[in-house]
Amino acid sequence: MKEIRTACPHLDAAARHVHDFAEMLHDLRGDQLPDWMERVLADDLPALHSLVSGQRRDFDAVTAGLSTPWTSGQVEGHVTRVKLIKRMGYGRANLDLLRQRVLLGL
């Protein structure tokens, strides 16, 4: 792997930035986001520049997501389950049956 990263500086830079971002996420260090963004923009990595542009549009939310231990994962799981139940009955069921299946966990 080191040989590949040595042969391709762009890949090495991208891997380093992704690793740094993962550490920020794991360690809840949202305060490091502005410095990370500047380091990414200093390299010629258009895909990561696009990521930084998106993060800048909603900077406060991204910083909060990288700084707090709270997650919406459990809620998203329930939303996905309800959507699956809805799709299973598409065209054959009405809202009353969907409600019953969601409440009963079927």
Z-matrix of the N, CA and C atoms (Angstrom, degrees):
N
C 1 1.450
C 2 1.523 1 111.11
N 3 1.336 2 116.39 1 -37.95
C 4 1.466 3 119.83 2 179.94
C 5 1.517 4 111.14 3 -63.20
N 6 1.340 5 116.56 4 -35.21
C 7 1.463 6 120.08 5 179.81
C 8 1.522 7 110.71 6 -64.73
N 9 1.311 8 116.06 7 -40.98
C 10 1.467 9 120.48 8 179.83
C 11 1.515 10 110.25 9 -65.69
N 12 1.328 11 116.34 10 -46.22
C 13 1.469 12 119.73 11 -179.85
C 14 1.518 13 111.54 12 -65.59
N 15 1.324 14 117.57 13 -33.42
C 16 1.461 15 121.14 14 177.66
C 17 1.524 16 110.45 15 -68.57
N 18 1.323 17 116.38 16 -39.25
C 19 1.463 18 121.01 17 -178.73
C 20 1.524 19 112.66 18 -72.72
N 21 1.310 20 117.23 19 -22.39
C 22 1.474 21 120.73 20 -177.48
C 23 1.525 22 109.65 21 -128.32
N 24 1.333 23 117.00 22 95.12
C 25 1.465 24 119.99 23 -177.86
C 26 1.532 25 113.58 24 -60.69
N 27 1.343 26 117.11 25 -32.06
C 28 1.469 27 119.47 26 179.03
C 29 1.526 28 110.92 27 -65.21
N 30 1.319 29 115.69 28 -41.35
C 31 1.461 30 119.80 29 178.37
C 32 1.522 31 110.90 30 -65.40
N 33 1.320 32 116.24 31 -40.03
C 34 1.461 33 120.91 32 178.58
C 35 1.530 34 110.37 33 -62.74
N 36 1.331 35 116.62 34 -44.93
C 37 1.472 36 120.29 35 179.70
C 38 1.526 37 110.69 36 -64.12
N 39 1.333 38 116.85 37 -43.27
C 40 1.471 39 120.25 38 179.93
C 41 1.530 40 110.43 39 -62.57
N 42 1.321 41 116.84 40 -44.20
C 43 1.469 42 120.31 41 179.69
C 44 1.522 43 111.02 42 -62.86
N 45 1.316 44 116.78 43 -39.62
C 46 1.468 45 120.89 44 179.11
C 47 1.531 46 110.69 45 -64.31
N 48 1.341 47 116.75 46 -43.76
C 49 1.465 48 119.99 47 -179.64
C 50 1.531 49 111.45 48 -66.35
N 51 1.327 50 116.55 49 -40.78
C 52 1.465 51 120.21 50 178.82
C 53 1.528 52 109.76 51 -64.57
N 54 1.315 53 116.74 52 -41.80
C 55 1.471 54 120.95 53 178.27
C 56 1.529 55 110.57 54 -62.15
N 57 1.332 56 116.88 55 -44.84
C 58 1.471 57 120.56 56 179.03
C 59 1.527 58 111.45 57 -62.00
N 60 1.347 59 116.43 58 -40.54
C 61 1.461 60 119.77 59 179.11
C 62 1.527 61 110.28 60 -65.48
N 63 1.329 62 116.76 61 -41.55
C 64 1.468 63 120.59 62 178.77
C 65 1.524 64 110.68 63 -61.78
N 66 1.319 65 117.40 64 -38.96
C 67 1.465 66 119.96 65 177.25
C 68 1.526 67 111.07 66 -65.21
N 69 1.348 68 116.97 67 -40.96
C 70 1.470 69 120.03 68 176.91
C 71 1.525 70 110.05 69 -59.14
N 72 1.322 71 115.56 70 -44.17
C 73 1.462 72 120.54 71 -179.15
C 74 1.525 73 110.92 72 -65.65
N 75 1.301 74 117.29 73 -45.03
C 76 1.465 75 121.46 74 -178.49
C 77 1.523 76 112.11 75 -66.79
N 78 1.322 77 116.71 76 -41.68
C 79 1.465 78 121.45 77 -176.12
C 80 1.528 79 113.83 78 -90.47
N 81 1.347 80 116.72 79 3.51
C 82 1.476 81 122.61 80 -178.96
C 83 1.528 82 110.75 81 53.62
N 84 1.325 83 116.48 82 55.79
C 85 1.455 84 122.64 83 -177.49
C 86 1.531 85 110.47 84 -115.23
N 87 1.321 86 117.56 85 60.45
C 88 1.455 87 122.39 86 178.56
C 89 1.515 88 113.18 87 -61.26
N 90 1.323 89 117.38 88 -21.77
C 91 1.463 90 120.62 89 179.36
C 92 1.529 91 111.76 90 -66.45
N 93 1.326 92 117.91 91 -17.56
C 94 1.461 93 121.99 92 179.36
C 95 1.520 94 113.04 93 -87.60
N 96 1.333 95 117.61 94 -4.72
C 97 1.462 96 121.49 95 -175.73
C 98 1.530 97 113.41 96 -59.21
N 99 1.329 98 121.00 97 -47.79
C 100 1.471 99 118.87 98 -179.27
C 101 1.530 100 112.93 99 -58.36
N 102 1.314 101 117.84 100 -41.59
C 103 1.470 102 120.62 101 178.34
C 104 1.527 103 110.78 102 -65.07
N 105 1.324 104 116.73 103 -41.15
C 106 1.461 105 120.76 104 178.31
C 107 1.529 106 110.19 105 -62.12
N 108 1.314 107 116.70 106 -42.42
C 109 1.466 108 120.54 107 179.85
C 110 1.525 109 110.91 108 -61.50
N 111 1.311 110 117.17 109 -42.46
C 112 1.467 111 120.84 110 179.21
C 113 1.522 112 111.10 111 -64.29
N 114 1.331 113 117.52 112 -40.55
C 115 1.468 114 120.24 113 178.32
C 116 1.520 115 111.12 114 -64.14
N 117 1.333 116 117.06 115 -39.27
C 118 1.467 117 120.93 116 178.84
C 119 1.525 118 109.81 117 -64.81
N 120 1.315 119 117.21 118 -45.04
C 121 1.464 120 120.54 119 -178.18
C 122 1.526 121 112.15 120 -67.04
N 123 1.320 122 117.64 121 -22.35
C 124 1.465 123 120.91 122 178.83
C 125 1.532 124 111.50 123 -73.56
N 126 1.318 125 118.34 124 -19.12
C 127 1.465 126 122.12 125 178.75
C 128 1.525 127 110.20 126 -98.25
N 129 1.325 128 115.68 127 157.82
C 130 1.465 129 121.56 128 -179.75
C 131 1.531 130 109.44 129 -89.47
N 132 1.335 131 115.14 130 76.15
C 133 1.465 132 121.63 131 -178.36
C 134 1.524 133 109.07 132 -132.13
N 135 1.347 134 117.88 133 83.93
C 136 1.468 135 121.10 134 -174.34
C 137 1.533 136 114.58 135 -54.65
N 138 1.319 137 118.22 136 -36.84
C 139 1.469 138 119.90 137 -179.14
C 140 1.525 139 110.52 138 -65.20
N 141 1.323 140 117.29 139 -40.37
C 142 1.461 141 119.69 140 178.04
C 143 1.519 142 111.20 141 -74.51
N 144 1.336 143 117.33 142 -28.63
C 145 1.469 144 119.61 143 174.88
C 146 1.524 145 109.61 144 -63.17
N 147 1.324 146 116.24 145 -38.24
C 148 1.462 147 120.65 146 177.31
C 149 1.532 148 110.42 147 -64.02
N 150 1.319 149 117.00 148 -40.67
C 151 1.466 150 121.15 149 177.20
C 152 1.527 151 110.42 150 -60.90
N 153 1.323 152 116.87 151 -45.13
C 154 1.464 153 120.99 152 179.81
C 155 1.529 154 110.60 153 -63.26
N 156 1.339 155 117.18 154 -39.57
C 157 1.471 156 119.91 155 178.12
C 158 1.522 157 110.94 156 -60.34
N 159 1.329 158 116.07 157 -42.98
C 160 1.460 159 119.83 158 177.81
C 161 1.512 160 112.32 159 -64.77
N 162 1.320 161 116.50 160 -38.34
C 163 1.462 162 120.07 161 179.12
C 164 1.519 163 111.07 162 -67.63
N 165 1.310 164 117.23 163 -34.92
C 166 1.470 165 120.20 164 179.22
C 167 1.519 166 111.91 165 -66.66
N 168 1.341 167 116.59 166 -32.57
C 169 1.473 168 119.52 167 -179.98
C 170 1.520 169 111.55 168 -63.44
N 171 1.315 170 117.26 169 -30.46
C 172 1.464 171 120.43 170 -179.50
C 173 1.525 172 109.16 171 -131.97
N 174 1.332 173 115.08 172 51.51
C 175 1.455 174 122.60 173 -172.28
C 176 1.526 175 112.90 174 -56.29
N 177 1.325 176 117.60 175 -44.75
C 178 1.471 177 120.18 176 -177.79
C 179 1.529 178 111.75 177 -61.82
N 180 1.328 179 116.88 178 -41.79
C 181 1.464 180 120.00 179 -179.83
C 182 1.531 181 111.22 180 -68.28
N 183 1.327 182 117.07 181 -39.92
C 184 1.462 183 120.44 182 178.97
C 185 1.530 184 110.06 183 -64.84
N 186 1.323 185 116.16 184 -44.09
C 187 1.466 186 120.05 185 178.74
C 188 1.525 187 110.72 186 -61.58
N 189 1.321 188 116.99 187 -42.58
C 190 1.464 189 120.49 188 178.15
C 191 1.526 190 110.79 189 -63.34
N 192 1.334 191 116.91 190 -40.68
C 193 1.457 192 120.62 191 178.72
C 194 1.521 193 112.92 192 -64.05
N 195 1.329 194 116.30 193 -31.16
C 196 1.464 195 120.83 194 179.21
C 197 1.517 196 112.30 195 -87.63
N 198 1.328 197 117.82 196 -6.39
C 199 1.466 198 120.84 197 -173.53
C 200 1.522 199 114.18 198 -113.43
N 201 1.312 200 117.89 199 -19.92
C 202 1.460 201 120.02 200 -174.55
C 203 1.531 202 110.88 201 -112.04
N 204 1.310 203 117.64 202 150.41
C 205 1.462 204 120.43 203 -179.18
C 206 1.529 205 113.60 204 -81.75
N 207 1.320 206 118.11 205 -4.26
C 208 1.467 207 120.59 206 -176.86
C 209 1.513 208 110.44 207 -77.32
N 210 1.330 209 114.97 208 148.24
C 211 1.454 210 121.01 209 179.23
C 212 1.527 211 109.35 210 -140.99
N 213 1.322 212 115.93 211 155.20
C 214 1.463 213 120.58 212 177.26
C 215 1.526 214 110.47 213 -102.28
N 216 1.322 215 117.05 214 14.87
C 217 1.461 216 121.82 215 -176.63
C 218 1.510 217 113.97 216 -55.69
N 219 1.324 218 118.07 217 -43.88
C 220 1.461 219 120.38 218 -178.36
C 221 1.524 220 110.93 219 -66.53
N 222 1.327 221 116.72 220 -39.72
C 223 1.469 222 120.37 221 178.09
C 224 1.521 223 109.96 222 -64.89
N 225 1.339 224 116.92 223 -43.84
C 226 1.461 225 120.57 224 179.40
C 227 1.522 226 111.01 225 -60.98
N 228 1.316 227 117.31 226 -35.83
C 229 1.450 228 120.24 227 177.35
C 230 1.521 229 112.53 228 -62.59
N 231 1.327 230 116.36 229 -39.82
C 232 1.474 231 120.21 230 177.58
C 233 1.518 232 110.88 231 -68.08
N 234 1.314 233 117.41 232 -39.26
C 235 1.466 234 121.10 233 178.18
C 236 1.528 235 109.63 234 -61.57
N 237 1.318 236 116.58 235 -44.30
C 238 1.466 237 121.02 236 178.94
C 239 1.528 238 110.51 237 -62.00
N 240 1.321 239 117.36 238 -41.19
C 241 1.469 240 121.14 239 179.33
C 242 1.530 241 110.87 240 -63.15
N 243 1.331 242 116.98 241 -43.64
C 244 1.463 243 120.56 242 -179.74
C 245 1.530 244 110.02 243 -64.75
N 246 1.323 245 117.26 244 -40.25
C 247 1.469 246 120.19 245 178.26
C 248 1.523 247 111.23 246 -63.08
N 249 1.333 248 116.57 247 -39.08
C 250 1.466 249 120.31 248 178.15
C 251 1.526 250 110.17 249 -63.60
N 252 1.310 251 117.46 250 -46.38
C 253 1.476 252 121.35 251 178.85
C 254 1.521 253 110.03 252 -59.98
N 255 1.334 254 116.38 253 -41.15
C 256 1.469 255 120.71 254 -179.93
C 257 1.528 256 110.15 255 -63.59
N 258 1.325 257 117.38 256 -43.76
C 259 1.468 258 120.57 257 -179.08
C 260 1.521 259 111.75 258 -66.20
N 261 1.334 260 116.57 259 -34.40
C 262 1.462 261 120.16 260 -179.89
C 263 1.535 262 111.24 261 -64.11
N 264 1.300 263 116.91 262 -29.43
C 265 1.458 264 119.71 263 -178.77
C 266 1.512 265 113.53 264 -102.99
N 267 1.325 266 117.41 265 9.77
C 268 1.468 267 120.84 266 -175.51
C 269 1.528 268 111.39 267 -57.98
N 270 1.321 269 115.11 268 126.80
C 271 1.456 270 121.65 269 177.50
C 272 1.515 271 114.10 270 82.56
N 273 1.319 272 117.41 271 -8.79
C 274 1.470 273 119.72 272 -176.76
C 275 1.516 274 112.77 273 -120.66
N 276 1.326 275 116.87 274 -11.23
C 277 1.456 276 118.59 275 -172.74
C 278 1.527 277 110.10 276 -133.86
N 279 1.311 278 114.97 277 161.30
C 280 1.457 279 119.65 278 176.95
C 281 1.528 280 109.75 279 -110.22
N 282 1.310 281 116.41 280 -176.72
C 283 1.456 282 121.68 281 -176.20
C 284 1.529 283 112.07 282 -63.00
N 285 1.331 284 117.43 283 -34.71
C 286 1.470 285 120.05 284 179.90
C 287 1.533 286 111.76 285 -62.31
N 288 1.331 287 116.54 286 -42.90
C 289 1.461 288 119.95 287 179.34
C 290 1.531 289 110.38 288 -68.52
N 291 1.331 290 117.44 289 -41.13
C 292 1.460 291 120.84 290 177.21
C 293 1.523 292 110.33 291 -58.96
N 294 1.318 293 116.96 292 -45.40
C 295 1.469 294 121.47 293 178.92
C 296 1.519 295 110.73 294 -59.35
N 297 1.310 296 115.96 295 -45.79
C 298 1.471 297 121.28 296 -179.20
C 299 1.541 298 110.35 297 -61.68
N 300 1.336 299 116.87 298 -45.21
C 301 1.466 300 120.41 299 -178.46
C 302 1.529 301 111.04 300 -66.37
N 303 1.345 302 118.43 301 -37.54
C 304 1.455 303 120.99 302 179.74
C 305 1.522 304 110.44 303 -68.06
N 306 1.332 305 115.91 304 -44.30
C 307 1.465 306 119.74 305 -177.96
C 308 1.538 307 112.43 306 -67.74
N 309 1.318 308 116.41 307 -34.40
C 310 1.451 309 120.16 308 179.87
C 311 1.528 310 112.66 309 -85.96
N 312 1.332 311 116.07 310 -10.33
C 313 1.457 312 120.18 311 179.41
C 314 1.512 313 112.81 312 72.53
N 315 1.307 314 117.29 313 32.07
C 316 1.476 315 120.66 314 -179.26
C 317 1.498 316 111.91 315 -87.21
